[in-house]
Amino acid sequence: MPVPVTAAVLNDAPGKLELETLVLDDPGPDEVLIDVHYAGLCRSDLHEIEGTWPASCPTLLGHEASGVVRRVGERVRSLRPGDHVVTCLSIYCGSCRFCLSGRMTLCPHRGSLGSRSRPVLVNERGRPVHPTARLGAFAEAMVVHEHSVVRIPERMPLGAASVLGCAVVTGLSSVFRSARVEPGSTVAVVGCGGIGIAAIQGARLAGAREIIAVDAVEARLTDARRFGATLTVRSGQEDAVEAVRELTQGGVDYSFEAVGLAATVEQAFAMLGPGGTATVVGLVPDSQPVSIRASELFLREKRLQGALMGSNQFPSDIPGYIRYYEQGRLNLDDMLSATVPLNRINEGFELMKNAGGTRVLVAIGGDA
């Protein structure tokens, strides 16, 4: 039986999120109904709110969530009611050549896995509401495909768990899976928001000798030191590329771009030493062409690569990252800079933009 849910909907872009009641459909055979407890506010959500990225309005944003399973479809085998779960937008089929070779983020069937015979969400005017990334977490409940969800231990705090499905899995997996950072290497992370901080923690866990945080905001550099950065560079006040090259006597072995601008991609590539690898994690708009010195690709064997959500394998990565958290080696609690209730979600996005910090949560079924 379809159920009414309170949700924060983007009806126009650029615009603000508006609270309204939507009707949430029953889960299909391969879907699960989840009561959402917490959802992280991500910069990609903000891109749609501000109109930087196109939005299919009306749309229900939010893709980084934790909650409890209420119902499961008849073909679902990996989950059952009462399970605590985390959502992740890198849905996968599990049977294509990319999934079978461990490159699940490249699954060509992820679009069709979210298709269904009728809309999953309908507003009071009878109009379908698009759930972003086939998730739509800024609501009291969500219906999603089984392969968008991973079960987590009940002992794991749901607030801390909510950031695992995007910021943490992207940042850590970009270190472990995309770049494969080696012990004793040097690393630069350009952009110290949620994903950048996760990448810094990943580089520390991987055994990097030097981890250089690069950001224009001093408060974020202060945070970066707390999470494992050994050196910091304040971009805008000094030439970031020259500073990194001087600190490492020629450039880093690995760099990570976690801002989403062509200019910072170019910086990440330029600050590499010979044989270095730059990994682009930020969402760079197609309207911003990237310019690099092509000769450095062959004369210095430098590499520039992209990583969709860190090339993660989230069904196995996220449980592993929870073990790091439980062992005290991965700091998720201090990444949660603020928590707001659903009716103040727009204030949460303002906090994210203007007050620094790492990750703002919206408490939906949890406590704000």
Secondary structure by P-SEA (a helix, b strand, c coil): cbbbbbbbccccccbbbbbbbbbbccccccbbbbbcccccccaaaaaaaaccccccccbbbbccbbbbbcccccccccccccccccccccccccccccccccccccccccccccccccccccccccbbbbccccccccccccccccccbbbbbcccccccccccccaaaaaaaaacccccccccbbbbbccccaaaaaaaaaaaaacccbbbbbcccaaaaaaaaaacccccccccccaaaaaaaaaacccccbbbbccccaaaaaaaaaacccbbbbbbcccccccbbbbcccccccccbbbbbcccccccccaaaaaaaaaaaaaccccccccccccccccaaaaaaaaaccccccbbbbbccccc
